[in-house]
Amino acid sequence: MADGDLSTRRGLRLPASALDERFARGSGPGGQHRNVTATAVEIVADLRALDGPGADRVRSRLGATARARADESRSQWRNRTIARGRLAALLDE
């Protein structure tokens, strides 16, 4: 598996090239750091590149793209980890 690829517990895999990560300023409480730095993360996945058991079923249910967003943390890295976990869970449902 290449660095940046997304793998799920059920064996689905998305290459890093199929993931578009977007960063934006967080909203809500959290102080000045949250309001001036791009800590919120949205990941848009191109499901046409999805590979593994049940990939066709996932595409028929979700369509060509899937999205996951996280902005709970003040850390961009932590929000990215949360968003990737949410995307993996969505694909496994």
Residue pairs with C-beta under 8 A, 6 or more apart in sequence:
1 7
1 13
2 15
2 16
3 16
4 16
4 19
5 13
5 14
5 15
5 16
6 13
6 14
6 16
6 19
6 45
6 84
6 87
6 88
7 13
7 14
7 88
8 52
8 88
8 89
8 91
8 92
9 88
9 92
10 52
10 53
10 54
10 91
10 92
11 52
11 53
12 50
12 51
12 52
12 53
12 54
12 55
12 58
12 91
12 92
13 50
13 51
13 52
14 45
14 46
14 47
14 49
14 50
14 51
14 91
15 49
17 49
18 45
18 46
18 47
18 48
18 49
18 50
19 43
19 44
19 45
19 46
20 43
20 44
20 45
20 46
21 41
21 42
21 43
21 80
21 83
22 41
22 42
22 43
22 44
23 38
23 39
23 40
23 41
23 76
24 38
24 40
24 42
25 34
25 35
25 36
25 37
25 38
25 39
25 40
26 34
26 35
26 37
26 39
26 40
26 71
26 74
26 79
27 34
27 40
27 71
28 34
28 71
30 74
31 74
33 39
33 74
34 74
37 76
38 76
39 71
39 73
39 74
39 75
39 76
39 79
40 69
40 70
40 71
40 79
41 69
41 70
41 71
41 76
41 79
41 80
41 82
41 83
42 67
42 68
42 69
42 83
43 67
43 68
43 69
43 80
43 83
43 84
43 87
44 65
44 66
44 67
45 65
45 66
45 67
45 68
45 87
45 91
46 64
46 65
47 55
47 58
47 59
47 62
47 63
47 64
47 65
47 66
48 59
48 64
50 58
50 59
50 91
58 91
62 90
62 91
66 87
66 90
66 91
67 87
68 83
68 84
68 86
68 87
68 90
69 83
69 86
70 79
70 80
70 82
70 83
70 86
71 79
72 79
72 82
73 79
73 82
